[in-house]
Amino acid sequence: MGRVTTSTADLWHHYGRARATSDRVVPDTFHWNWDQDAGPGPEALGNLTGRCVGDLGAGTARHAAHLAIHHQPAQVVAVDASPAQHAMATDLYAHLAPRLRIVASDAVPHLQAMTGTYDVLYSVFGALDFTDPREMLPAAAAALKPGGRLVFATLAHYLNGAPAQPDAVAADISAKTPDGEATTMRRWVLQEYVWTKLLDEAGFTNITVDVLPATVGPRTADTLLVSAYHPS
């Protein structure tokens, strides 16, 4: 989804693999909360008709496919750095081209090459969680058209219940190599005011943060739903 911080190949190899073999349809719904079962839907992105939309850390591109089918964008670009995620997304949804474009790339260099291209950028626990925000947010601002919007869902606290970081630092979280060996990757779990400060420093305006409460279940979590605009 984002840029991994280990030399081990593709730490997203296992993610979503079982579902990709049994569920190949375009989802009828789009949710932002951690459990993917409640809260606001794509209306949080605004009207997407005729817009160029980017999904940062798209995984198997299920959210992007939903938008491409149900919300009449000009194009949705699903960006992911993982070769495994890109392969599964292509297998599932390549038939939705050209409205859905599936791109294998780290989010930051992709955005840096797309100056002033996007009307809307979004991430659902994707590249915004796994890339240094001091690199990601300026790149996102540059890739948006004037008046463009960034919306992302991120953890409000760690899954073990520990509070989010009071500064822009990452924690090492558990992951697995393609061979199943234990390793770690970096994840940014930041307090609300830290995200607001970083967005402001990157040039965004009209910054809002909503807390989506956890639903009942194991390893559930509150979600921060963050929205910000590139100045007109």
C-alpha positions as CSV (number, residue, x, y, z in Angstrom):
1,M,0.0,0.0,0.0
2,G,2.7,2.5,0.9
3,R,6.4,2.4,1.0
4,V,7.7,-0.4,3.1
5,T,10.8,0.1,5.2
6,T,12.6,-3.2,5.0
7,S,14.6,-4.9,2.3
8,T,12.3,-7.9,2.5
9,A,10.2,-8.1,-0.7
10,D,6.5,-7.2,-0.7
11,L,5.1,-7.2,2.9
12,W,1.6,-7.0,1.4
13,H,1.8,-10.3,-0.3
14,H,-0.7,-12.0,1.9
15,Y,-3.2,-9.1,2.4
16,G,-6.6,-9.7,0.8
17,R,-5.5,-12.9,-1.0
18,A,-8.2,-15.2,0.4
19,R,-10.9,-12.7,-0.4
20,A,-9.6,-12.2,-3.9
21,T,-10.2,-15.9,-4.7
22,S,-13.7,-16.0,-3.4
23,D,-15.2,-12.4,-3.9
24,R,-14.6,-11.0,-7.4
25,V,-17.5,-8.6,-7.7
26,V,-17.3,-4.8,-7.6
27,P,-18.5,-3.8,-4.1
28,D,-21.8,-2.1,-3.7
29,T,-20.7,-0.1,-0.7
30,F,-17.8,2.1,0.3
31,H,-17.0,2.7,4.0
32,W,-14.3,4.7,5.8
33,N,-14.4,3.1,9.3
34,W,-11.8,0.5,10.3
35,D,-14.3,-2.4,10.2
36,Q,-15.6,-1.3,6.8
37,D,-19.2,-1.6,7.9
38,A,-20.5,1.8,9.1
39,G,-20.2,5.5,8.9
40,P,-20.1,7.8,5.9
41,G,-19.7,6.6,2.4
42,P,-18.3,8.1,-0.8
43,E,-20.3,11.2,-0.3
44,A,-17.4,12.3,1.9
45,L,-15.5,12.8,-1.4
46,G,-18.0,15.2,-2.8
47,N,-19.5,15.0,-6.3
48,L,-17.1,12.9,-8.5
49,T,-18.9,13.2,-11.8
50,G,-16.3,13.9,-14.5
51,R,-13.5,14.2,-11.9
52,C,-10.0,12.7,-11.9
53,V,-9.7,10.7,-8.7
54,G,-6.6,9.0,-7.1
55,D,-6.7,6.1,-4.6
56,L,-3.4,6.1,-2.7
57,G,-2.5,2.7,-1.4
58,A,-5.4,1.1,-3.2
59,G,-4.6,-2.5,-2.4
60,T,-6.8,-4.8,-4.6
61,A,-8.7,-1.6,-5.7
62,R,-12.1,-2.5,-4.3
63,H,-12.8,1.1,-3.3
64,A,-11.6,2.4,-6.6
65,A,-13.7,-0.1,-8.5
66,H,-16.8,1.0,-6.6
67,L,-16.2,4.6,-7.4
68,A,-15.5,3.8,-11.1
69,I,-18.8,1.9,-11.5
70,H,-21.2,3.9,-9.3
71,H,-20.0,7.5,-9.3
72,Q,-19.3,8.5,-12.9
73,P,-15.7,9.9,-12.5
74,A,-13.7,10.7,-15.6
75,Q,-11.1,8.2,-14.2
76,V,-10.1,6.6,-10.9
77,V,-6.3,5.8,-10.6
78,A,-5.6,3.0,-8.1
79,V,-2.0,3.4,-7.0
80,D,-0.2,0.7,-5.0
81,A,3.5,-0.2,-4.5
82,S,2.9,-3.9,-3.7
83,P,3.5,-6.2,-6.7
84,A,1.1,-8.7,-5.2
85,Q,-1.7,-6.1,-4.6
86,H,-1.2,-4.7,-8.1
87,A,-1.5,-8.2,-9.6
88,M,-4.7,-9.0,-7.7
89,A,-6.2,-5.7,-8.5
90,T,-5.4,-6.2,-12.2
91,D,-6.9,-9.7,-12.1
92,L,-10.1,-8.5,-10.4
93,Y,-10.8,-5.2,-12.2
94,A,-8.7,-4.7,-15.3
95,H,-11.9,-5.0,-17.3
96,L,-13.1,-1.7,-15.9
97,A,-10.5,0.2,-17.9
98,P,-10.2,3.0,-19.0
99,R,-12.4,4.4,-16.2
100,L,-10.3,2.5,-13.7
101,R,-6.5,2.7,-14.2
102,I,-4.4,0.4,-12.0
103,V,-0.9,1.7,-11.4
104,A,2.1,-0.1,-9.7
105,S,4.1,2.7,-7.9
106,D,5.0,4.1,-4.6
107,A,2.5,6.9,-3.9
108,V,5.0,9.8,-3.5
109,P,6.9,9.4,-6.9
110,H,3.5,8.9,-8.6
111,L,2.2,12.1,-7.2
112,Q,5.4,14.0,-7.9
113,A,5.0,13.0,-11.6
114,M,1.3,14.1,-11.7
115,T,1.5,17.8,-10.8
116,G,-1.9,19.5,-11.0
117,T,-3.7,16.4,-12.3
118,Y,-6.2,15.3,-9.6
119,D,-9.5,16.7,-8.5
120,V,-9.7,14.3,-5.5
121,L,-7.2,12.1,-3.7
122,Y,-8.1,9.7,-1.0
123,S,-6.7,6.9,1.1
124,V,-8.6,4.3,3.2
125,F,-5.9,3.0,5.7
126,G,-3.6,3.1,2.7
127,A,-0.5,5.0,1.7
128,L,-1.2,7.8,4.1
129,D,-0.7,5.4,7.0
130,F,2.6,3.8,5.6
131,T,4.5,6.8,4.2
132,D,6.2,9.6,6.0
133,P,3.6,12.4,6.0
134,R,6.3,15.0,5.6
135,E,6.9,13.5,2.1
136,M,3.4,12.4,1.3
137,L,1.4,15.5,2.1
138,P,3.4,18.0,0.0
139,A,3.4,15.5,-2.9
140,A,-0.4,15.2,-2.6
141,A,-0.8,19.0,-2.5
142,A,1.3,19.4,-5.7
143,A,-0.7,16.7,-7.5
144,L,-4.1,18.3,-6.8
145,K,-5.6,20.9,-9.0
146,P,-6.4,24.3,-7.3
147,G,-9.5,23.6,-5.1
148,G,-8.8,19.9,-5.1
149,R,-9.5,17.8,-2.1
150,L,-7.6,15.2,0.0
151,V,-9.7,12.8,2.1
152,F,-8.2,9.9,4.1
153,A,-9.1,7.4,6.9
154,T,-6.4,6.6,9.4
155,L,-6.3,4.9,12.8
156,A,-7.2,7.2,15.7
157,H,-5.1,5.0,18.1
158,Y,-3.1,1.7,17.8
159,L,-5.0,-1.5,17.5
160,N,-3.8,-2.6,21.0
161,G,-5.5,0.5,22.4
162,A,-2.3,2.6,22.9
163,P,-2.7,6.3,22.1
164,A,-1.7,7.8,18.9
165,Q,1.7,9.5,18.6
166,P,1.9,13.2,19.7
167,D,4.5,13.9,17.0
168,A,5.1,12.8,13.4
169,V,6.9,9.6,14.2
170,A,6.2,6.1,13.0
171,A,6.1,2.8,15.0
172,D,7.2,-0.6,13.8
173,I,4.3,-2.9,13.5
174,S,4.2,-6.6,12.8
175,A,4.2,-7.9,9.2
176,K,5.0,-11.1,7.3
177,T,7.3,-11.8,4.3
178,P,5.9,-13.7,1.3
179,D,7.5,-16.8,2.9
180,G,5.6,-16.2,6.2
181,E,8.5,-15.0,8.3
182,A,7.8,-12.4,10.9
183,T,9.2,-8.9,10.2
184,T,8.1,-5.3,10.7
185,M,7.0,-2.2,8.7
186,R,6.5,1.4,9.7
187,R,3.0,2.9,10.3
188,W,2.1,6.4,11.2
189,V,-0.6,6.6,13.8
190,L,-0.9,10.2,14.8
191,Q,-3.1,12.4,17.0
192,E,-5.6,14.6,15.3
193,Y,-3.7,17.9,16.0
194,V,-0.5,16.4,14.5
195,W,-2.3,15.6,11.2
196,T,-3.8,19.1,11.2
197,K,-0.4,20.7,11.7
198,L,1.2,18.6,9.0
199,L,-1.6,19.4,6.5
200,D,-1.3,23.1,7.3
201,E,2.5,23.0,6.8
202,A,1.9,21.2,3.4
203,G,-0.3,24.1,2.2
204,F,-3.7,22.6,2.8
205,T,-6.7,24.7,4.0
206,N,-10.2,24.0,5.3
207,I,-8.9,21.0,7.3
208,T,-11.5,19.0,9.2
209,V,-11.1,15.8,11.3
210,D,-14.1,13.6,12.3
211,V,-13.8,10.6,14.7
212,L,-15.7,7.5,13.5
213,P,-16.2,5.4,16.6
214,A,-15.3,1.7,16.7
215,T,-17.9,-0.9,16.2
216,V,-18.1,-4.1,18.3
217,G,-15.5,-6.7,17.6
218,P,-12.0,-7.9,18.2
219,R,-9.1,-5.6,17.3
220,T,-11.5,-2.8,16.3
221,A,-10.5,0.8,16.5
222,D,-11.7,4.4,16.2
223,T,-11.0,6.1,12.8
224,L,-10.0,9.6,12.0
225,L,-11.6,10.8,8.8
226,V,-9.6,13.7,7.6
227,S,-10.5,16.2,4.8
228,A,-8.4,19.1,3.4
229,Y,-8.3,21.3,0.3
230,H,-5.7,22.6,-1.9
231,P,-6.1,26.4,-2.1
232,S,-8.0,27.7,-5.1
